């Protein structure tokens, strides 16, 4: 099996189960956290219009 991100061959069971090598998995987790952070941001226009959650 190969890493979903970089295509390198995965060697240990944990990486194979995840589909990512250890470095790419950490990057994947950061990307997910960044996406979640961005999703929860409020723009100044939303605050002014009163649409903020």
PDB file of N, H, CA, C and O in Angstrom:
ATOM      1  N   UNK A   1       0.847  -1.187   0.000  1.00  0.00           N
ATOM      2  CA  UNK A   1       0.000   0.000   0.000  1.00  0.00           C
ATOM      3  C   UNK A   1       0.880   1.234   0.000  1.00  0.00           C
ATOM      4  O   UNK A   1       2.006   1.210   0.497  1.00  0.00           O
ATOM      5  N   UNK A   2       0.348   2.327  -0.570  1.00  0.00           N
ATOM      6  H   UNK A   2      -0.567   2.347  -0.974  1.00  0.00           H
ATOM      7  CA  UNK A   2       1.094   3.568  -0.684  1.00  0.00           C
ATOM      8  C   UNK A   2       0.405   4.687   0.086  1.00  0.00           C
ATOM      9  O   UNK A   2      -0.809   4.674   0.288  1.00  0.00           O
ATOM     10  N   UNK A   3       1.215   5.659   0.510  1.00  0.00           N
ATOM     11  H   UNK A   3       2.202   5.670   0.346  1.00  0.00           H
ATOM     12  CA  UNK A   3       0.708   6.833   1.207  1.00  0.00           C
ATOM     13  C   UNK A   3      -0.234   7.597   0.285  1.00  0.00           C
ATOM     14  O   UNK A   3       0.069   7.818  -0.888  1.00  0.00           O
ATOM     15  N   UNK A   4      -1.360   7.990   0.822  1.00  0.00           N
ATOM     16  H   UNK A   4      -1.606   7.810   1.774  1.00  0.00           H
ATOM     17  CA  UNK A   4      -2.360   8.733   0.067  1.00  0.00           C
ATOM     18  C   UNK A   4      -1.825  10.080  -0.413  1.00  0.00           C
ATOM     19  O   UNK A   4      -2.221  10.561  -1.475  1.00  0.00           O
ATOM     20  N   UNK A   5      -0.935  10.684   0.354  1.00  0.00           N
ATOM     21  H   UNK A   5      -0.613  10.293   1.217  1.00  0.00           H
ATOM     22  CA  UNK A   5      -0.426  12.009   0.022  1.00  0.00           C
ATOM     23  C   UNK A   5       0.784  11.966  -0.908  1.00  0.00           C
ATOM     24  O   UNK A   5       0.774  12.578  -1.976  1.00  0.00           O
ATOM     25  N   UNK A   6       1.818  11.246  -0.502  1.00  0.00           N
ATOM     26  H   UNK A   6       1.826  10.748   0.366  1.00  0.00           H
ATOM     27  CA  UNK A   6       3.078  11.317  -1.246  1.00  0.00           C
ATOM     28  C   UNK A   6       3.363  10.098  -2.125  1.00  0.00           C
ATOM     29  O   UNK A   6       4.247  10.140  -2.981  1.00  0.00           O
ATOM     30  N   UNK A   7       2.621   9.023  -1.916  1.00  0.00           N
ATOM     31  H   UNK A   7       1.903   8.988  -1.221  1.00  0.00           H
ATOM     32  CA  UNK A   7       2.798   7.841  -2.747  1.00  0.00           C
ATOM     33  C   UNK A   7       3.908   6.894  -2.319  1.00  0.00           C
ATOM     34  O   UNK A   7       4.153   5.890  -2.988  1.00  0.00           O
ATOM     35  N   UNK A   8       4.581   7.196  -1.218  1.00  0.00           N
ATOM     36  H   UNK A   8       4.382   8.012  -0.675  1.00  0.00           H
ATOM     37  CA  UNK A   8       5.627   6.283  -0.743  1.00  0.00           C
ATOM     38  C   UNK A   8       5.008   4.999  -0.210  1.00  0.00           C
ATOM     39  O   UNK A   8       3.853   4.974   0.216  1.00  0.00           O
ATOM     40  N   UNK A   9       5.791   3.951  -0.244  1.00  0.00           N
ATOM     41  H   UNK A   9       6.729   3.972  -0.590  1.00  0.00           H
ATOM     42  CA  UNK A   9       5.330   2.660   0.247  1.00  0.00           C
ATOM     43  C   UNK A   9       5.200   2.721   1.771  1.00  0.00           C
ATOM     44  O   UNK A   9       6.113   3.168   2.465  1.00  0.00           O
ATOM     45  N   UNK A  10       4.053   2.264   2.277  1.00  0.00           N
ATOM     46  H   UNK A  10       3.312   1.901   1.713  1.00  0.00           H
ATOM     47  CA  UNK A  10       3.818   2.237   3.721  1.00  0.00           C
ATOM     48  C   UNK A  10       4.325   0.919   4.274  1.00  0.00           C
ATOM     49  O   UNK A  10       4.085  -0.142   3.697  1.00  0.00           O
ATOM     50  N   UNK A  11       5.031   0.992   5.403  1.00  0.00           N
ATOM     51  H   UNK A  11       5.226   1.854   5.872  1.00  0.00           H
ATOM     52  CA  UNK A  11       5.701  -0.189   5.933  1.00  0.00           C
ATOM     53  C   UNK A  11       5.078  -0.743   7.205  1.00  0.00           C
ATOM     54  O   UNK A  11       4.988  -1.961   7.359  1.00  0.00           O
ATOM     55  N   UNK A  12       4.644   0.122   8.125  1.00  0.00           N
ATOM     56  H   UNK A  12       4.717   1.111   8.000  1.00  0.00           H
ATOM     57  CA  UNK A  12       4.105  -0.435   9.373  1.00  0.00           C
ATOM     58  C   UNK A  12       2.576  -0.489   9.341  1.00  0.00           C
ATOM     59  O   UNK A  12       1.926   0.226   8.578  1.00  0.00           O
ATOM     60  N   UNK A  13       2.033  -1.339  10.173  1.00  0.00           N
ATOM     61  H   UNK A  13       2.561  -1.920  10.793  1.00  0.00           H
ATOM     62  CA  UNK A  13       0.592  -1.598  10.174  1.00  0.00           C
ATOM     63  C   UNK A  13      -0.225  -0.343  10.459  1.00  0.00           C
ATOM     64  O   UNK A  13      -1.256  -0.112   9.828  1.00  0.00           O
ATOM     65  N   UNK A  14       0.232   0.457  11.401  1.00  0.00           N
ATOM     66  H   UNK A  14       1.070   0.269  11.914  1.00  0.00           H
ATOM     67  CA  UNK A  14      -0.483   1.679  11.768  1.00  0.00           C
ATOM     68  C   UNK A  14      -0.609   2.614  10.563  1.00  0.00           C
ATOM     69  O   UNK A  14      -1.680   3.165  10.308  1.00  0.00           O
ATOM     70  N   UNK A  15       0.481   2.788   9.831  1.00  0.00           N
ATOM     71  H   UNK A  15       1.351   2.340  10.038  1.00  0.00           H
ATOM     72  CA  UNK A  15       0.457   3.648   8.648  1.00  0.00           C
ATOM     73  C   UNK A  15      -0.437   3.067   7.563  1.00  0.00           C
ATOM     74  O   UNK A  15      -1.181   3.796   6.907  1.00  0.00           O
ATOM     75  N   UNK A  16      -0.364   1.773   7.377  1.00  0.00           N
ATOM     76  H   UNK A  16       0.241   1.181   7.910  1.00  0.00           H
ATOM     77  CA  UNK A  16      -1.196   1.104   6.374  1.00  0.00           C
ATOM     78  C   UNK A  16      -2.670   1.289   6.714  1.00  0.00           C
ATOM     79  O   UNK A  16      -3.484   1.570   5.834  1.00  0.00           O
ATOM     80  N   UNK A  17      -3.014   1.130   7.994  1.00  0.00           N
ATOM     81  H   UNK A  17      -2.353   0.902   8.709  1.00  0.00           H
ATOM     82  CA  UNK A  17      -4.403   1.298   8.429  1.00  0.00           C
ATOM     83  C   UNK A  17      -4.899   2.726   8.195  1.00  0.00           C
ATOM     84  O   UNK A  17      -6.050   2.932   7.810  1.00  0.00           O
ATOM     85  N   UNK A  18      -4.025   3.711   8.428  1.00  0.00           N
ATOM     86  H   UNK A  18      -3.090   3.544   8.741  1.00  0.00           H
ATOM     87  CA  UNK A  18      -4.404   5.116   8.255  1.00  0.00           C
ATOM     88  C   UNK A  18      -4.409   5.532   6.785  1.00  0.00           C
ATOM     89  O   UNK A  18      -5.192   6.384   6.366  1.00  0.00           O
ATOM     90  N   UNK A  19      -3.519   4.911   6.014  1.00  0.00           N
ATOM     91  H   UNK A  19      -2.883   4.219   6.354  1.00  0.00           H
ATOM     92  CA  UNK A  19      -3.370   5.298   4.618  1.00  0.00           C
ATOM     93  C   UNK A  19      -2.377   6.426   4.412  1.00  0.00           C
ATOM     94  O   UNK A  19      -2.244   6.947   3.305  1.00  0.00           O
ATOM     95  N   UNK A  20      -1.681   6.804   5.473  1.00  0.00           N
ATOM     96  H   UNK A  20      -1.789   6.381   6.372  1.00  0.00           H
ATOM     97  CA  UNK A  20      -0.692   7.873   5.445  1.00  0.00           C
ATOM     98  C   UNK A  20       0.549   7.427   6.204  1.00  0.00           C
ATOM     99  O   UNK A  20       0.453   6.687   7.182  1.00  0.00           O
ATOM    100  N   UNK A  21       1.721   7.881   5.748  1.00  0.00           N
ATOM    101  H   UNK A  21       1.799   8.483   4.953  1.00  0.00           H
ATOM    102  CA  UNK A  21       2.943   7.723   6.527  1.00  0.00           C
ATOM    103  C   UNK A  21       2.899   8.697   7.689  1.00  0.00           C
ATOM    104  O   UNK A  21       2.029   9.566   7.725  1.00  0.00           O
ATOM    105  N   UNK A  22       3.824   8.574   8.649  1.00  0.00           N
ATOM    106  H   UNK A  22       4.532   7.868   8.620  1.00  0.00           H
ATOM    107  CA  UNK A  22       3.762   9.417   9.851  1.00  0.00           C
ATOM    108  C   UNK A  22       3.867  10.916   9.575  1.00  0.00           C
ATOM    109  O   UNK A  22       3.157  11.698  10.207  1.00  0.00           O
ATOM    110  N   UNK A  23       4.722  11.335   8.659  1.00  0.00           N
ATOM    111  H   UNK A  23       5.299  10.700   8.145  1.00  0.00           H
ATOM    112  CA  UNK A  23       4.883  12.753   8.354  1.00  0.00           C
ATOM    113  C   UNK A  23       3.644  13.282   7.637  1.00  0.00           C
ATOM    114  O   UNK A  23       3.130  14.346   7.984  1.00  0.00           O
ATOM    115  N   UNK A  24       3.168  12.547   6.646  1.00  0.00           N
ATOM    116  H   UNK A  24       3.586  11.683   6.365  1.00  0.00           H
ATOM    117  CA  UNK A  24       1.981  12.978   5.896  1.00  0.00           C
ATOM    118  C   UNK A  24       0.734  12.955   6.780  1.00  0.00           C
ATOM    119  O   UNK A  24      -0.165  13.776   6.599  1.00  0.00           O
ATOM    120  N   UNK A  25       0.671  12.030   7.728  1.00  0.00           N
ATOM    121  H   UNK A  25       1.402  11.363   7.875  1.00  0.00           H
ATOM    122  CA  UNK A  25      -0.482  11.970   8.621  1.00  0.00           C
ATOM    123  C   UNK A  25      -0.532  13.211   9.512  1.00  0.00           C
ATOM    124  O   UNK A  25      -1.603  13.776   9.729  1.00  0.00           O
ATOM    125  N   UNK A  26       0.614  13.633  10.023  1.00  0.00           N
ATOM    126  H   UNK A  26       1.485  13.174   9.846  1.00  0.00           H
ATOM    127  CA  UNK A  26       0.663  14.854  10.835  1.00  0.00           C
ATOM    128  C   UNK A  26       0.216  16.055  10.005  1.00  0.00           C
ATOM    129  O   UNK A  26      -0.534  16.901  10.492  1.00  0.00           O
ATOM    130  N   UNK A  27       0.671  16.133   8.758  1.00  0.00           N
ATOM    131  H   UNK A  27       1.280  15.446   8.362  1.00  0.00           H
ATOM    132  CA  UNK A  27       0.253  17.230   7.874  1.00  0.00           C
ATOM    133  C   UNK A  27      -1.247  17.148   7.624  1.00  0.00           C
ATOM    134  O   UNK A  27      -1.932  18.171   7.623  1.00  0.00           O
ATOM    135  N   UNK A  28      -1.754  15.957   7.416  1.00  0.00           N
ATOM    136  H   UNK A  28      -1.198  15.126   7.417  1.00  0.00           H
ATOM    137  CA  UNK A  28      -3.185  15.761   7.193  1.00  0.00           C
ATOM    138  C   UNK A  28      -3.994  16.255   8.401  1.00  0.00           C
ATOM    139  O   UNK A  28      -5.012  16.926   8.230  1.00  0.00           O
ATOM    140  N   UNK A  29      -3.551  15.928   9.607  1.00  0.00           N
ATOM    141  H   UNK A  29      -2.724  15.382   9.745  1.00  0.00           H
ATOM    142  CA  UNK A  29      -4.238  16.377  10.816  1.00  0.00           C
ATOM    143  C   UNK A  29      -4.211  17.900  10.947  1.00  0.00           C
ATOM    144  O   UNK A  29      -5.205  18.510  11.340  1.00  0.00           O
ATOM    145  N   UNK A  30      -3.067  18.513  10.615  1.00  0.00           N
ATOM    146  H   UNK A  30      -2.259  18.017  10.296  1.00  0.00           H
ATOM    147  CA  UNK A  30      -2.972  19.979  10.651  1.00  0.00           C
ATOM    148  C   UNK A  30      -3.931  20.594   9.640  1.00  0.00           C
ATOM    149  O   UNK A  30      -4.602  21.583   9.935  1.00  0.00           O
ATOM    150  N   UNK A  31      -3.994  20.008   8.449  1.00  0.00           N
ATOM    151  H   UNK A  31      -3.448  19.205   8.210  1.00  0.00           H
ATOM    152  CA  UNK A  31      -4.899  20.524   7.415  1.00  0.00           C
ATOM    153  C   UNK A  31      -6.353  20.428   7.866  1.00  0.00           C
ATOM    154  O   UNK A  31      -7.136  21.349   7.635  1.00  0.00           O
ATOM    155  N   UNK A  32      -6.717  19.321   8.505  1.00  0.00           N
ATOM    156  H   UNK A  32      -6.081  18.573   8.692  1.00  0.00           H
ATOM    157  CA  UNK A  32      -8.081  19.174   9.018  1.00  0.00           C
ATOM    158  C   UNK A  32      -8.382  20.215  10.092  1.00  0.00           C
ATOM    159  O   UNK A  32      -9.463  20.804  10.112  1.00  0.00           O
ATOM    160  N   UNK A  33      -7.419  20.435  10.980  1.00  0.00           N
ATOM    161  H   UNK A  33      -6.541  19.957  10.963  1.00  0.00           H
ATOM    162  CA  UNK A  33      -7.602  21.426  12.046  1.00  0.00           C
ATOM    163  C   UNK A  33      -7.715  22.829  11.457  1.00  0.00           C
ATOM    164  O   UNK A  33      -8.535  23.630  11.906  1.00  0.00           O
ATOM    165  N   UNK A  34      -6.894  23.125  10.452  1.00  0.00           N
ATOM    166  H   UNK A  34      -6.228  22.475  10.087  1.00  0.00           H
ATOM    167  CA  UNK A  34      -6.966  24.439   9.797  1.00  0.00           C
ATOM    168  C   UNK A  34      -8.310  24.636   9.113  1.00  0.00           C
ATOM    169  O   UNK A  34      -8.884  25.723   9.185  1.00  0.00           O
ATOM    170  N   UNK A  35      -8.816  23.613   8.458  1.00  0.00           N
ATOM    171  H   UNK A  35      -8.350  22.730   8.400  1.00  0.00           H
ATOM    172  CA  UNK A  35     -10.107  23.699   7.776  1.00  0.00           C
ATOM    173  C   UNK A  35     -11.228  23.927   8.789  1.00  0.00           C
ATOM    174  O   UNK A  35     -12.139  24.717   8.540  1.00  0.00           O
ATOM    175  N   UNK A  36     -11.164  23.248   9.914  1.00  0.00           N
ATOM    176  H   UNK A  36     -10.424  22.607  10.116  1.00  0.00           H
ATOM    177  CA  UNK A  36     -12.176  23.419  10.962  1.00  0.00           C
ATOM    178  C   UNK A  36     -12.110  24.835  11.536  1.00  0.00           C
ATOM    179  O   UNK A  36     -13.143  25.456  11.789  1.00  0.00           O
ATOM    180  N   UNK A  37     -10.910  25.334  11.736  1.00  0.00           N
ATOM    181  H   UNK A  37     -10.071  24.830  11.530  1.00  0.00           H
ATOM    182  CA  UNK A  37     -10.714  26.690  12.240  1.00  0.00           C
ATOM    183  C   UNK A  37     -11.321  27.701  11.271  1.00  0.00           C
ATOM    184  O   UNK A  37     -12.058  28.595  11.688  1.00  0.00           O
ATOM    185  N   UNK A  38     -11.016  27.566   9.987  1.00  0.00           N
ATOM    186  H   UNK A  38     -10.417  26.840   9.649  1.00  0.00           H
ATOM    187  CA  UNK A  38     -11.535  28.480   8.973  1.00  0.00           C
ATOM    188  C   UNK A  38     -13.058  28.438   8.901  1.00  0.00           C
ATOM    189  O   UNK A  38     -13.705  29.468   8.717  1.00  0.00           O
ATOM    190  N   UNK A  39     -13.624  27.246   9.047  1.00  0.00           N
ATOM    191  H   UNK A  39     -13.098  26.409   9.197  1.00  0.00           H
ATOM    192  CA  UNK A  39     -15.072  27.084   8.991  1.00  0.00           C
ATOM    193  C   UNK A  39     -15.766  27.862  10.111  1.00  0.00           C
ATOM    194  O   UNK A  39     -16.892  28.330   9.941  1.00  0.00           O
ATOM    195  N   UNK A  40     -15.097  27.997  11.243  1.00  0.00           N
ATOM    196  H   UNK A  40     -14.182  27.617  11.381  1.00  0.00           H
ATOM    197  CA  UNK A  40     -15.693  28.642  12.409  1.00  0.00           C
ATOM    198  C   UNK A  40     -15.394  30.139  12.514  1.00  0.00           C
ATOM    199  O   UNK A  40     -15.780  30.778  13.492  1.00  0.00           O
ATOM    200  N   UNK A  41     -14.719  30.697  11.524  1.00  0.00           N
ATOM    201  H   UNK A  41     -14.405  30.177  10.729  1.00  0.00           H
ATOM    202  CA  UNK A  41     -14.394  32.115  11.555  1.00  0.00           C
ATOM    203  C   UNK A  41     -15.599  32.955  11.149  1.00  0.00           C
ATOM    204  O   UNK A  41     -16.447  32.521  10.370  1.00  0.00           O
ATOM    205  N   UNK A  42     -15.653  34.149  11.688  1.00  0.00           N
ATOM    206  H   UNK A  42     -14.963  34.501  12.321  1.00  0.00           H
ATOM    207  CA  UNK A  42     -16.728  35.088  11.398  1.00  0.00           C
ATOM    208  C   UNK A  42     -16.096  36.310  10.734  1.00  0.00           C
ATOM    209  O   UNK A  42     -15.068  36.811  11.189  1.00  0.00           O
ATOM    210  N   UNK A  43     -16.711  36.779   9.669  1.00  0.00           N
ATOM    211  H   UNK A  43     -17.547  36.373   9.300  1.00  0.00           H
ATOM    212  CA  UNK A  43     -16.195  37.984   9.015  1.00  0.00           C
ATOM    213  C   UNK A  43     -16.786  39.225   9.676  1.00  0.00           C
ATOM    214  O   UNK A  43     -17.815  39.162  10.349  1.00  0.00           O
ATOM    215  N   UNK A  44     -16.120  40.339   9.472  1.00  0.00           N
ATOM    216  H   UNK A  44     -15.284  40.390   8.926  1.00  0.00           H
ATOM    217  CA  UNK A  44     -16.610  41.596  10.034  1.00  0.00           C
ATOM    218  C   UNK A  44     -17.960  41.952   9.437  1.00  0.00           C
ATOM    219  O   UNK A  44     -18.799  42.543  10.117  1.00  0.00           O
ATOM    220  N   UNK A  45     -18.184  41.602   8.170  1.00  0.00           N
ATOM    221  H   UNK A  45     -17.503  41.122   7.618  1.00  0.00           H
ATOM    222  CA  UNK A  45     -19.466  41.885   7.539  1.00  0.00           C
ATOM    223  C   UNK A  45     -20.586  41.100   8.217  1.00  0.00           C
ATOM    224  O   UNK A  45     -21.687  41.624   8.388  1.00  0.00           O
ATOM    225  N   UNK A  46     -20.326  39.867   8.600  1.00  0.00           N
ATOM    226  H   UNK A  46     -19.432  39.441   8.461  1.00  0.00           H
ATOM    227  CA  UNK A  46     -21.343  39.062   9.300  1.00  0.00           C
ATOM    228  C   UNK A  46     -21.655  39.671  10.663  1.00  0.00           C
ATOM    229  O   UNK A  46     -22.805  39.647  11.102  1.00  0.00           O
ATOM    230  N   UNK A  47     -20.655  40.210  11.328  1.00  0.00           N
ATOM    231  H   UNK A  47     -19.721  40.229  10.971  1.00  0.00           H
ATOM    232  CA  UNK A  47     -20.871  40.826  12.632  1.00  0.00           C
ATOM    233  C   UNK A  47     -21.710  42.093  12.462  1.00  0.00           C
ATOM    234  O   UNK A  47     -22.652  42.326  13.221  1.00  0.00           O
ATOM    235  N   UNK A  48     -21.370  42.897  11.482  1.00  0.00           N
ATOM    236  H   UNK A  48     -20.605  42.708  10.866  1.00  0.00           H
ATOM    237  CA  UNK A  48     -22.099  44.147  11.255  1.00  0.00           C
ATOM    238  C   UNK A  48     -23.545  43.874  10.887  1.00  0.00           C
ATOM    239  O   UNK A  48     -24.448  44.561  11.365  1.00  0.00           O
ATOM    240  N   UNK A  49     -23.774  42.872  10.037  1.00  0.00           N
ATOM    241  H   UNK A  49     -23.040  42.314   9.649  1.00  0.00           H
ATOM    242  CA  UNK A  49     -25.126  42.540   9.593  1.00  0.00           C
ATOM    243  C   UNK A  49     -25.900  41.766  10.634  1.00  0.00           C
ATOM    244  O   UNK A  49     -27.109  41.585  10.486  1.00  0.00           O
ATOM    245  N   UNK A  50     -25.244  41.302  11.684  1.00  0.00           N
ATOM    246  H   UNK A  50     -24.262  41.449  11.804  1.00  0.00           H
ATOM    247  CA  UNK A  50     -25.914  40.552  12.726  1.00  0.00           C
ATOM    248  C   UNK A  50     -26.117  39.088  12.389  1.00  0.00           C
ATOM    249  O   UNK A  50     -26.926  38.415  13.027  1.00  0.00           O
ATOM    250  N   UNK A  51     -25.390  38.579  11.387  1.00  0.00           N
ATOM    251  H   UNK A  51     -24.733  39.126  10.868  1.00  0.00           H
ATOM    252  CA  UNK A  51     -25.513  37.174  10.983  1.00  0.00           C
ATOM    253  C   UNK A  51     -24.560  36.255  11.740  1.00  0.00           C
ATOM    254  O   UNK A  51     -24.571  35.042  11.532  1.00  0.00           O
ATOM    255  N   UNK A  52     -23.752  36.815  12.600  1.00  0.00           N
ATOM    256  H   UNK A  52     -23.743  37.801  12.769  1.00  0.00           H
ATOM    257  CA  UNK A  52     -22.768  36.001  13.328  1.00  0.00           C
ATOM    258  C   UNK A  52     -23.470  35.043  14.266  1.00  0.00           C
ATOM    259  O   UNK A  52     -24.512  35.358  14.842  1.00  0.00           O
ATOM    260  N   UNK A  53     -22.882  33.876  14.409  1.00  0.00           N
ATOM    261  H   UNK A  53     -22.036  33.621  13.941  1.00  0.00           H
ATOM    262  CA  UNK A  53     -23.465  32.837  15.279  1.00  0.00           C
ATOM    263  C   UNK A  53     -23.145  33.122  16.712  1.00  0.00           C
ATOM    264  O   UNK A  53     -23.545  32.365  17.597  1.00  0.00           O
TER     265      UNK A  53
END
